[in-house]
Amino acid sequence: MRSTASRTPRLAAALGAALLLAASAAAAHDFTLGALKLDHPWARASAGPAGNGAAFLVIENSGEADRLVATAGDVAARVELHTHTMAGDVMQMRQVEAVEIPAHGSAALQPGGLHIMLIGLKQPLREGERFPLTLTFDKAGEITVEFAIEGVGSMGGQGMGTGGMGQGGMHHGTMHHGTTPPSN
């Protein structure tokens, strides 16, 4: 019969491996809808009292071309598809009608580019929590996806630091989301 002391290191190693596996599975979540794979949906935690946020994911398509045409959720007053554009030296955001997903290709919704805009957050996004959004595709249909909330400066595992892609860090709580900034 083995002593408890000789089993303790094995038990600790097995428990550690199980926890690591569970953490990896939680961090790398994805969803499938027909030919579409929705990879690692995530959002940044709110920075202070920010009233807006953004959500991101990569959509991989193993079939015919499709389009993400709508987003909806209870996390914010409005949930819209947006992109960044440059007007001279000023980066602006504008709503887009749809996100094209090419046949046998992918579309990346990421910081500094296309993204899902969460306007009028009902409560701050807190790191470690999740929230659902329903995505509607022109051909594949509708799916509800859980978005994981990562740190304020996260780039979604892209390893680009807090500023990301040379954009100086987006702060969705203070950026104007329309055509004309409000006057003071």
N, C-alpha and C positions, 0 to 999 in steps of 0.2 A: 504494500500500500504506500502511495506517495504522500509526502508531507504537504501540508498547506503552503509552506514556504516555497516549494519547488513549483507549485501550480500558479502562484501569484504573478510572476513575471509573464507567464504565457497568457493568463487571463487579461492582464493589463495590456499586453501587445494586441490580443484579439479585440479587446474593447476599443483601443486606439484606432485600429484598422477599420472597424465598423463605423466609428464616428467620422473618420476621414472620408470613407465612401459615402456616407449620408450627406456630409457637407458638400462634396463634389457634385452629387446628384442635385442638391438644392441650388447650387450656383449655376449649373449648366442646364437650365430648363428650356425645353422647346415644345412646340405644338405642331400638329400636322392637320391640314385640311386639303384633301385630294392630293394634287401634285405640288401643293405649297407646304414648305417647312418654315415655320416661324421660329427663328433662332434667338435665344436669350433676350426676351423682352424685358426692358429695364427702364428706370427713371432715376433721376438724381433726387436726393433728399432736398427739401426746401432750405434755402439760405435765409435764415431769419424770418421776417414777416412777409416773404415773397408771396404775392397773390396768384402767381402763375407758375407753371412748371412745364416740363417736356418729357416725352417718352420716346424710346428708341427700340429698334430691333432690326434684324436682317431677315428678309424674305427670300428664300431660295425656291426656285421654280423648276421642277423636272418635267413640266408639260408645256402646253401652249400658253401664249402670252395672256396676261390677266392684268387687272388694275385694282388697287386698293381705292375704293370710292367713298368710304364713310367710316367714321369712328364714333363711338358713343360710350358713355360711362357716367356714373354718379359721382366720380371723384372731383369733378369741376362743373361749373355752370355751363361751360361750352368746351367741347373736345373737337379740334379741327386738325386737318392736315396742313402743314406749313413748310416753307422753304426759306432759306436765307438768300438775299441778293445784295449786291454792292451798288450803291448810288454814290459815285465819286469815292470818297474815303469813308463813307458811312455804311455800315451793315444794317440792313433792314430785313424784317420778316414779312412775308405775305402768305395768305391762304392760297392753297392750290386745290384744284378740282379733284385730282386723283394722283396716285403714284403708280407709274407704269412699272410692271414686272415683266421683263422680256421672256420669251420662250426659252427654256433651258438656260436661264440666267438668274440674276438676283437683283434685288433693290435693297440698299442700305439706308435705313433711317438712323442718322447718327448726328452727334453734336457738330454744328457748323454747316449742316446740310438739311435734307429733308427730315422732318420729325413730326410727331404728334404733339400738338400744342394743347396744354391744359390751362384754360383761361378761367379765372375765378375759382381757384381751389377752395373746396369746402372745408378743408383742414390741411395743415402742413403735411408734406410727404416726409415720413420718418424712416431713416435708414433701418433696414432689416424687415420692414413691413412689405406687404404686397397689396395691389389693388387690381380689379378686373376692368378691362376695356373690351368692347365688342367691335371687331373689325369686320367690315363688309367688303367683299371682293365682287367684281363685276361678274365673273364666271364661277368661281369656286364657292361663292355663297358667304355665309356668316359664321364666325367663330368667336367665342369669348376666351380671352387670353389673360393670364395672371402676369402682371408686371412687377418685378422685384425692385424695391427701392434701394439704391446703392448710395454711397457717400456723396456729399455735396460736390466735390471736385472729380467724381468718377468719369472715366471715359468708356465705361462698359467693358473693361477687360482689354481695351486697345493699347494700354500702356503708354499713353501720350501725355501723362501728367495732368495737372489741373487746368491748364490753359487750353490744351487740345488744338491741334491742327493750325497753330499760329493765329488763332482767333482771339487770344487774350482772355478767354473764359467768358462764356455767355451767362448773363444774369437775366433770366426771363422775367423776373419780378419788376425790372425797371425798364426793359426795352419796349419801345412802342410797337404795337401789333396792328398797324393800319396803314393808311396812305399818308396821312398828315399828322405830325406830332402835335399834341395839345400845346397851346400857347400859355405862358404864365402871366 
